[in-house]
C-alpha cells in the first residue's frame, strides 16, 4: 500500500476493539486523516506528500474498511458506532505517541471525526470536515431530492444479509456505480487507484462490515447524537464542501454547522463529493492553511 505513499511507513496497530491498518509519514504536528465510503486511506494519496512537509500524518483504514479488521457488529451495531470507530483512532494515535492531534475527515470519516470532537474534545486541537452535515440533522430534515441522491444510506441499512448479497454478486459494478454517481470528473480516479479500492471492497467481510457501519449510522449513532443535542463543539472547525455535490448544493453548510459548533469557517470547492480525488490542489491549500494556523500560536 505504500506504493501510493512513497516514503511513508506501513503500520498495523491493535486497539481495544480492532486492528487498524495505516500509513504514517512526514514531520511536524500530528494530523489524522480519515476516509469515507466506499474508499480506504488511499483517498488521501494526492494530498499526503505535500501535507507531510509540515505535519506528521497518520492515515488509517477505518474499522471495517480496507485492510483494517472487521469484527462482528455486536448488539445494536455497537461495534460500528462512530463512538467505537473514534475510540480506535484515539487509541491508535496514543500508540504512536500522540495524545493531542488535529484531524480531517471526509464523508464517513468526517462523521467519525465529529464523534471524536464530542467524546474526546480535550485531545482534538483542530478539526476539518469534508462534505457532510451532522448525521442526526440530515435524517431529521432529509427530503425527496436528498434521499434520492443518498439512496445508499437506506439500502445499506436494510436487514443483515440482503444488501450484502446483492452487492457481493456484482461488487465491481456496484463500486463503479458509486464513484460514477458521486465523482463529477471520473477521469480524476486513476485505474490503479480504482483497482486498489476494488481489491478491498470486494472482500465479503468488507461489504458486510461497511453495511453494519451504515446500520449503526441509522440507529445507535442517532442515540448518541440526540444525547449531545444542544452541546456545541468548541475547537476550531473548518467545513469544506463540493459545490457540485448533493450535500454541498443542498444545504447552507456553514449555517447548519454553526448550530453545532462555536468556531466555524469554511467554503465550497468546485468539485463533486470526492473532494480530495477531484480537487486535490484546492483541498490541500484549504487544509494546509487551516492546520498551519493552529501551529502559529
DRENBA-503917 format. One record per residue (C-alpha): residue in three letters; x, y, z. Coordinates in pm, whole numbers, padded with zeros to 5 digits, always signed. Each point is the difference from the previous one (the first is absolute). Layout:
ALAXYZ;...
***
This chain:
UNK+00000+00000+00000;UNK+00299+00233+00044;UNK+00038+00004-00379;UNK-00258+00280+00008;UNK+00179+00172+00291;UNK+00372-00002-00079;UNK+00213+00056+00308;UNK-00283-00092+00237;UNK+00011-00290+00243;UNK-00268-00270+00013;UNK-00119-00086+00350;UNK-00264-00219+00162;UNK-00116+00095+00349;UNK-00223-00202+00229;UNK-00265+00200+00186;UNK-00243-00121+00265;UNK-00251-00093-00272;UNK+00182-00045-00330;UNK+00328-00006-00189;UNK+00059+00316-00196;UNK+00198+00003-00323;UNK+00171+00332-00078;UNK+00284+00189-00159;UNK+00191+00273+00178;UNK+00260+00248-00111;UNK+00118+00359+00002;UNK+00115+00226+00281;UNK-00159+00264+00216;UNK-00322+00008+00202;UNK-00218-00313-00024;UNK-00287+00005-00249;UNK-00245-00290-00032;UNK-00170-00046-00340;UNK-00319-00210-00018;UNK-00160-00131-00320;UNK-00360-00064-00102;UNK-00213-00261-00178;UNK+00069-00200-00214;UNK+00364+00097+00026;UNK+00307-00072+00214;UNK+00295+00205+00123;UNK+00102+00012-00368;UNK-00229+00300-00055;UNK+00263+00228+00160;UNK+00279-00101-00243;UNK-00011+00327-00197;UNK+00028+00224+00308;UNK+00229-00203+00225;UNK+00341+00075-00159;UNK-00048+00376+00036;UNK-00166-00005+00342;UNK+00284-00223+00124;UNK+00243+00291-00046;UNK-00158+00174+00300;UNK-00193-00266+00192;UNK+00048-00351+00130;UNK-00278-00181-00181;UNK-00189-00304+00127;UNK-00225-00141-00273;UNK-00197-00311+00106;UNK-00264-00226-00143;UNK-00305+00033+00222;UNK-00115-00312+00182;UNK-00189-00213-00251;UNK+00165+00165-00300;UNK+00309-00072-00205;UNK+00246-00228+00173;UNK-00110+00081+00355;UNK-00179-00275+00192;UNK-00371-00061-00029;UNK-00148-00116+00332;UNK-00362-00115+00037;UNK-00255+00280+00030;UNK-00089-00080+00360;UNK-00320+00094+00177;UNK-00178+00296-00160;UNK+00289+00032-00250;UNK+00209+00143+00282;UNK+00330-00121-00146;UNK-00053+00225-00302;UNK-00131+00304+00184;UNK+00194+00318-00063;UNK+00083-00014+00370;UNK+00181-00333-00050;UNK+00173+00118-00317;UNK+00107+00323+00169;UNK+00146-00191+00295;UNK+00206-00203-00248;UNK+00157+00323-00119;UNK+00072+00135+00348;UNK+00168-00328+00094;UNK+00190-00013-00329;UNK+00132+00352+00044;UNK+00097-00073+00361;UNK+00190-00311-00113;UNK+00195+00225-00237;UNK+00078+00243+00284;UNK-00262+00267-00075;UNK-00236+00099+00282;UNK-00120+00317-00177;UNK-00037+00035-00374;UNK-00185+00160-00287;UNK-00241-00190-00223;UNK-00153+00027-00344;UNK-00275-00235-00114;UNK-00196-00049-00320;UNK-00347-00157-00023;UNK-00023-00288+00254;UNK+00342+00099+00131;UNK-00138+00348+00065;UNK-00278-00158+00206;UNK+00263-00187+00201;UNK+00188+00328+00044;UNK-00320+00169+00118;UNK-00037-00268+00267;UNK+00368+00044+00093;UNK-00081+00364+00067;UNK-00293-00102+00220;UNK+00160-00280+00201;UNK+00365+00110+00007;UNK-00012+00377-00031;UNK+00303+00049+00224;UNK+00216-00190-00249;UNK-00113+00173-00319;UNK+00175+00328-00076;UNK-00162+00079-00335;UNK-00247-00182-00222;UNK-00084+00014-00370;UNK-00310-00175-00135;UNK-00049-00055-00372;UNK-00341-00007-00166;UNK-00234-00095+00281;UNK-00269+00143+00221;UNK-00061-00169+00339;UNK-00155-00345-00027;UNK-00294+00071+00230;UNK-00076+00328-00177;UNK+00002-00174-00337;UNK-00235-00277+00107;UNK-00237+00249+00161;UNK-00012+00236-00300;UNK+00051-00223-00303;UNK-00234+00055-00294;UNK-00068-00189-00322;UNK+00288+00163-00190;UNK+00254-00076+00271;UNK-00131-00352+00058;UNK+00026-00073-00372;UNK+00360+00116-00019;UNK+00088-00192+00318;UNK-00202-00312-00078;UNK+00283-00224+00124;UNK-00056+00125+00357;UNK-00334-00178-00001;UNK+00111-00301-00203;UNK+00305-00089+00210;UNK-00194+00013+00328;UNK-00250-00266-00112;UNK-00011-00327+00202;UNK+00329-00185+00020;UNK+00071-00222-00298;UNK-00224+00177-00254;UNK+00224+00285-00125;UNK+00308-00215+00055;UNK-00125-00267-00238;UNK-00104+00245-00270;UNK+00324+00200+00016;UNK+00213-00314+00019;UNK-00150-00140-00319;UNK+00130+00301-00199;UNK+00254+00172+00223;UNK+00194+00168-00280;UNK-00318+00124-00169;UNK-00125+00141+00332;UNK+00331+00173+00074;UNK+00020+00155-00345;UNK-00360+00119+00037;UNK+00082+00166+00334;UNK+00294+00189-00143;UNK-00185+00092-00319;UNK-00288+00141+00200;UNK+00210+00213+00235;UNK+00319+00074-00195;UNK-00080+00282-00240;UNK+00324-00052-00195;UNK+00059-00378-00024;UNK+00335+00050-00174;UNK+00138+00130+00330;UNK-00012-00357+00136;UNK+00300-00185-00143;UNK-00051-00365-00108;UNK+00261-00122+00247;UNK-00176+00182+00284;UNK-00335-00151-00095;UNK+00163-00344-00014;UNK+00126+00046+00356;UNK-00340+00119+00122;UNK-00158-00302-00166;UNK+00252-00241+00156;UNK-00118+00108+00343;UNK-00367+00057-00077;UNK-00075-00338-00159;UNK+00097-00184+00318;UNK-00333-00139+00133;UNK+00098+00104+00352;UNK+00057+00357-00115;UNK-00343+00004-00158;UNK-00156-00137+00319;UNK+00194+00232+00233;UNK-00068+00316-00199;UNK-00372-00084-00009;UNK+00020-00040+00380;UNK+00161+00344+00022;UNK-00295+00153-00187;UNK-00241-00195+00220;UNK+00172+00151+00302;UNK-00033+00343-00162;UNK-00378-00038-00009;UNK-00037-00145+00349;UNK+00248+00022+00286;UNK+00177+00305-00143;UNK-00327+00192+00008;UNK-00045-00087+00368;UNK+00346+00140+00075;UNK-00069+00311-00208;UNK-00332+00066+00172;UNK+00174-00020+00337;UNK+00235+00276-00119;UNK-00269+00222-00146;UNK+00060+00363+00093;UNK+00363-00049+00101;UNK+00230+00182-00240;UNK+00348-00100-00109;UNK+00257+00251+00123;UNK+00315-00071-00204;UNK+00057+00190-00328;UNK-00198-00172-00275;UNK+00059+00029-00374;UNK-00278-00104-00237;UNK+00072-00076-00364;UNK-00265-00119-00241;UNK-00031-00080-00369;UNK-00201+00262-00182;UNK-00115-00274-00238;UNK-00076-00258+00266;UNK-00348-00072+00133;UNK+00090+00107+00352;UNK+00190+00308-00110;UNK-00279+00123-00222;UNK-00284-00115+00223;UNK+00085+00173+00328;UNK+00125+00328+00140;UNK+00296-00191+00142;UNK+00146+00276+00217;UNK-00338+00093+00147;UNK-00072-00364+00085;UNK+00334-00050+00172;UNK-00016+00330+00191;UNK-00293-00151+00186;UNK+00231-00285+00104;UNK+00336+00172+00054;UNK+00126+00330+00139;UNK+00289+00075-00236;UNK-00084-00087-00362;UNK+00154+00114-00327;UNK+00015-00146-00347;UNK-00099+00020-00364;UNK-00113-00200-00297;UNK+00239-00153-00254;UNK-00076-00054-00369;UNK-00030-00376+00031;UNK-00239-00286+00047;UNK-00016-00197+00323;UNK+00350-00153-00020;UNK+00190+00325+00055;UNK+00351-00145+00062;UNK-00033-00208-00319;UNK-00138+00276-00223;UNK+00147+00321+00139;UNK+00320-00094+00185;UNK+00168+00337-00049;UNK-00291+00196+00145;UNK-00042-00252+00282;UNK+00370+00013+00083;UNK+00009+00380+00011;UNK-00304+00023+00227;UNK+00115-00273+00239;UNK+00359+00118+00012;UNK-00103+00360+00079;UNK-00245-00108+00269;UNK+00225-00247+00180;UNK+00312+00215-00031;UNK-00189+00284+00171;UNK-00030-00219+00305;UNK+00380-00026+00023;UNK+00068+00372-00022;UNK-00100+00067+00358;
***
